[in-house]
């Protein structure tokens, strides 16, 4: 079997690869929703607050505040809710024997890191929630804590978070990033639409809650059943990356 080697040019930040988390990098079932439900109940006595909340199509910042408003919480404390949420999430994940890394993800993260590509997150999760989830399956180490992506902590949409990260990356790496230098990998319609809004290239993967048929209707640049075929996915990220092999 051939092993793909990183290209000779390993200049840091050659490309920006935005990764979604739930359904793309990993799966932990409904642990995030359960943890948020418990947090709302502990603080405000409201059961199943996130039942039918429609998470995944909006940033957590907006979803949490919408739920609080719909529940009539007058003295809502986002910081206290986040603290309770993260504590519950860590406990729930620790007991979840079925959480897992998605097929092919580790090989792709390793390759990207070795090739000088910037692994970044683009997720609706709160940053602390994203870190807690990824640490639970050993993936947090693939992301630079000082510059790890865009999260659902601020107002706006996923594409706003991505645009802000690209701007910060241009300052960090001292160069502009063209649309062809930016790739969004995700399992939802929201991911595809976010990529299109910022003019980025996009790879959809049907390992999450959204069917391949629904993803296909959004006309992604690439659509995979999963990310297990490392050479094909790397070629989708950038064909010039597939030039060196080792038998």
C-alpha positions, 0 to 999 in steps of 0.5 A: 500500500502506498503512503502519501507523503507531504509535499516538499513545500511545507510553508506554514499556512499554505492553505486554510482547512476549516473543519466542522466538528459534529458529524465531520471530525467526530460523533458523540450522538446527542451529548451536546443537546443533553448537556445543554438540557441539563444546564438549563434545568439546573439553572432555570428548572426548564426541562428539555429546553433544547428539544427541537432547538434546530442546532446545527443550522445556526451558531450556539450564541443565537440558539441559546439566546433564542431558547432563553427568550422562548422560555421567558427567562428574565435574568438569563446568565450566559456565562453561568449557563456555559459553565454548567453546560461544559461541566455536564458535557464533560461528564456525559462524554466521559460515560459515552462508550460510543463516541468516535472519530470519523473514518479517515479523519486522523490520517487527513489531520496528520497529513495537513499538519505535516504539509504545512496546511492550517487545520482550523475549526469552523463550528457552531459549538461554543469554543469551550464545548468544541475543545471538550468534545475534541479532547474526549476523542484525542483530536484537540492536539491537531489544532493550535490553541492560539489560533484554532478557528471560528466558533459559535460564541459571537453574534452572526453566522458561520460564514461571519466566523470564517471570514474573521478567521481568514482575515486573522490568518492573513495577518498571522501568516503575512499573506492574502488567501485566495478562495482557492486557498481555503477549503471548508469540510463539513457534513451539513447544508449550513457548511456548504452555504457558509463556504459559498458565502465566503467564496471558499472551496467546499467538501461535503461528507455524508457522515452526519445527520444530513443525507447525501441526497440533501447535501447533493442538492446544495451542489457542493464542489465534492461530496463523499460518503465518508473521508476514508479514502485519503488520496481522493480527499487530499486530491479534492483539497488540492490536486497539487498535493498528490505528487509524492508517494512512498510504497 
